[in-house]
Amino acid sequence: MITALRYAADALLCAESLDPSDYAREECTMNKRAAPISLAGSQLGNARHVCAFFNSDDEEYRVLLPFIKDGFTCGDKAIHMVNPTQHDDHLQRLAAVGIDTAAAERTGQFEMRTNTDAYLLDGRFDQHRMLQVFEQLARNKNHDFPLSRIVCRMDWAGDRRTHVDELIEFEARVNDLWTRHDDTVICSYHLNRFSGDTVIDIMRTHPVVIVGGILQQNPFYVPPEQFLREVRDRRAPRTM
C-alpha cells in the first residue's frame, strides 16, 4: 500500500508541468473559451476537477491561498467547504492575506459551508444527491460572478469505509458535470486520513492533481465510464 502511494507520488513529481493544451484534445466537451487560471505553480486549462494531497493545514493554505485570493480579485464566486472545527481558523487565514470575508459574504461572492452538512445528510453520503447539489451550484451563478472556485476539504470521508466507497464513485461521476462548466473544483485530501489504496483510487478519478505543492497533469486519470466499470468488477462476488 505504502509502496504504491510512493510510486504514484514519485511518478507525478517526475512528470512535466501541466500543459493546458493537452486537455484541449482529451476533454473535447469542455468550454474552450475558458481562460487559464493560476494554481500551484502552473496554469489550469480546461480540466478543472483537481485533487490536492497535503500533509498539514499549513501546507494546504500555503498552496491554495494564492489561488483563493486571485479568485476574489478576479470577481469569481468562492465556495469553501471546511471541517466543522475549521471555521474560525479558515476565516483568519483568509483575512491574513487581505480578503474581507464579511464584505464578500454581503455581496454573495463568498459562501462557507461545513463539509459534513454539505456531504452527509442524516450521517449518510448519497452520491446522487451530491451530484444534484453541485449541478445547482454550477447553474445558480448570476452575472456578477462569471465562475466559481470551489474548495472542498474531504476529511469527512475518512471516517467510514462506506463513505469512501461511495465517494470514489462520486468523484468519477462528477467529472461529467464539470466538463460542462468552467468552474474550478479542488478536492483537498490530507494523506493521514486515507489509506494508500484509497489515495490511488482518488487520484485516478481526477484529471489534474496537486502533489508536493505542484500542479500536474495526472497520468493515472481514468475516464469515468472505464473507472466505474473497474469498480463494479472489483466489487462483484467471485465465482468458481
C-alpha positions in Angstrom: 0.0 0.0 0.0 2.7 2.5 1.0 4.9 1.4 -1.9 2.0 2.1 -4.4 1.5 5.5 -2.9 5.1 6.4 -3.1 5.3 5.2 -6.7 2.4 7.4 -7.7 3.8 10.4 -6.0 7.3 9.9 -7.5 5.8 9.5 -11.0 3.8 12.7 -10.6 6.7 14.7 -9.4 8.8 13.5 -12.3 6.1 14.4 -14.8 6.2 17.6 -16.8 4.2 20.6 -15.6 0.6 20.7 -16.7 0.2 22.0 -20.3 -3.4 23.2 -20.7 -3.3 22.3 -24.4 -3.1 18.6 -23.5 -6.6 18.7 -22.2 -8.0 20.5 -25.2 -7.7 17.2 -27.0 -8.9 14.9 -24.2 -11.8 16.9 -22.7 -13.4 17.9 -26.0 -16.8 18.6 -24.4 -15.4 21.4 -22.3 -15.7 25.1 -23.0 -12.6 26.0 -25.0 -13.1 29.7 -24.2 -12.2 29.2 -20.5 -9.2 31.4 -19.6 -6.3 29.7 -17.8 -6.2 30.0 -14.0 -3.0 30.1 -12.0 -2.7 27.4 -9.4 0.2 25.8 -7.5 2.9 27.0 -9.8 1.2 26.2 -13.1 -1.9 27.0 -15.2 -5.3 25.2 -15.1 -6.6 24.8 -18.6 -10.0 23.2 -19.5 -9.7 20.3 -17.0 -10.6 21.9 -13.6 -11.5 19.0 -11.3 -8.5 18.8 -9.1 -7.4 16.5 -6.3 -4.9 18.1 -3.9 -2.9 16.0 -1.4 -1.5 17.6 1.7 0.3 16.6 4.9 -0.8 19.5 7.0 -3.1 22.6 7.2 -0.1 24.9 6.8 0.9 23.1 3.5 -2.6 23.3 2.2 -3.0 27.0 2.8 0.5 27.8 1.5 -0.5 26.2 -1.8 -4.2 27.3 -2.1 -4.3 30.8 -0.6 -2.8 32.5 -3.7 -5.4 30.7 -5.9 -8.2 31.7 -3.5 -7.1 35.3 -3.2 -6.8 35.6 -7.0 -10.4 34.4 -7.3 -11.6 37.2 -5.1 -9.6 39.7 -7.0 -11.0 38.5 -10.3 -14.5 38.6 -9.1 -15.2 34.9 -9.1 -17.5 33.3 -6.6 -15.8 31.4 -3.7 -17.5 28.4 -2.1 -15.5 26.8 0.7 -16.5 23.6 2.4 -14.5 23.2 5.6 -14.3 20.9 8.6 -16.7 21.7 11.4 -13.9 22.8 13.7 -12.1 24.8 11.0 -14.4 27.9 10.5 -12.5 30.4 12.7 -9.1 29.3 11.5 -10.2 29.4 7.9 -11.5 33.0 8.2 -8.4 34.1 10.0 -6.1 32.7 7.3 -8.2 34.4 4.5 -8.0 37.7 6.5 -4.3 37.4 6.8 -3.9 37.7 3.1 -6.2 40.7 2.8 -9.5 39.0 2.0 -12.5 40.8 3.5 -14.8 37.8 4.0 -17.6 39.8 5.7 -17.9 42.1 2.7 -17.7 39.3 0.3 -20.5 37.4 2.1 -22.7 40.5 2.0 -22.3 40.7 -1.8 -22.8 36.9 -2.2 -19.3 36.4 -3.5 -18.3 34.2 -0.6 -20.0 31.2 0.9 -18.5 29.0 3.6 -20.2 25.7 4.4 -19.5 22.8 6.8 -18.4 19.8 4.8 -20.3 17.4 6.9 -23.5 19.4 6.4 -22.9 19.6 2.7 -21.9 16.0 2.0 -23.7 14.0 4.7 -27.5 14.1 5.1 -28.5 12.2 8.3 -25.0 10.9 8.6 -25.1 9.2 5.2 -23.3 10.2 1.9 -25.6 10.0 -1.1 -23.6 10.4 -4.2 -26.6 11.0 -6.5 -27.9 13.8 -4.1 -24.5 15.4 -4.1 -24.3 15.4 -7.9 -27.5 17.4 -7.9 -26.1 19.8 -5.3 -23.0 20.5 -7.4 -25.2 20.8 -10.5 -27.2 23.5 -8.7 -24.0 25.3 -7.6 -22.8 25.4 -11.2 -26.1 26.6 -12.6 -27.1 29.1 -9.9 -24.3 31.7 -10.6 -25.5 35.2 -11.6 -23.9 37.6 -14.0 -21.9 39.2 -11.1 -19.7 36.1 -10.8 -18.5 34.6 -14.1 -17.4 31.3 -12.5 -17.0 29.6 -9.1 -13.8 28.5 -7.3 -14.9 25.7 -5.1 -12.6 24.3 -2.4 -13.7 21.2 -0.5 -11.9 19.7 2.5 -12.6 16.0 2.3 -11.7 14.8 5.8 -15.3 13.6 6.5 -14.9 10.7 4.1 -12.1 9.1 6.1 -14.4 8.3 9.0 -16.1 5.3 7.4 -15.3 2.8 4.7 -18.8 3.1 3.3 -18.2 6.8 2.8 -15.0 6.1 0.9 -16.6 3.5 -1.4 -19.4 5.9 -2.3 -17.0 8.9 -2.6 -14.8 7.2 -5.1 -17.7 6.5 -7.4 -18.9 10.1 -6.9 -15.5 11.6 -7.8 -15.6 9.6 -11.1 -19.2 10.6 -12.0 -18.8 14.3 -11.2 -16.3 14.7 -14.0 -19.1 14.5 -16.5 -20.7 17.5 -14.7 -17.6 19.6 -14.5 -16.8 19.1 -18.2 -19.9 21.2 -18.9 -18.8 24.2 -16.8 -15.8 26.5 -16.4 -15.8 26.3 -12.6 -12.7 25.1 -10.7 -13.2 22.5 -8.0 -10.4 21.5 -5.7 -10.9 18.4 -3.5 -8.4 18.7 -0.7 -7.3 15.4 0.9 -5.0 15.1 3.9 -2.9 12.0 3.5 -3.0 10.9 7.1 -6.8 10.4 6.8 -6.8 7.8 4.0 -5.2 4.5 3.1 -2.7 4.2 0.2 -5.2 2.2 -1.8 -7.9 4.9 -1.4 -5.4 7.7 -2.3 -4.6 5.8 -5.6 -8.3 5.5 -6.4 -9.0 9.1 -5.6 -6.1 10.1 -7.8 -7.4 8.0 -10.7 -10.7 10.0 -10.7 -9.2 13.4 -11.2 -7.7 14.7 -14.4 -5.4 17.1 -12.6 -3.6 16.6 -9.3 -1.6 18.7 -6.8 1.2 16.7 -5.0 4.2 18.1 -3.4 2.6 21.5 -3.8 2.9 21.3 -7.6 0.0 21.1 -10.1 0.4 18.3 -12.5 -1.4 16.7 -15.4 -2.4 13.3 -13.9 -1.1 10.3 -15.9 -3.2 8.0 -13.7 -6.5 9.5 -14.6 -9.1 7.1 -15.9 -12.2 8.3 -17.7 -15.4 7.9 -15.6 -17.1 5.1 -17.6 -13.9 2.9 -17.6 -13.2 3.6 -13.9 -16.8 2.8 -12.8 -16.7 -0.4 -14.8 -13.5 -1.4 -13.0 -15.1 -0.6 -9.6 -18.1 -2.8 -10.4 -15.9 -5.7 -11.5 -13.8 -5.3 -8.3 -16.8 -5.5 -6.1 -18.6 -8.3 -7.9 -18.6 -11.6 -5.9 -16.0 -14.0 -7.3 -17.4 -17.2 -8.9 -15.7 -20.5 -9.2 
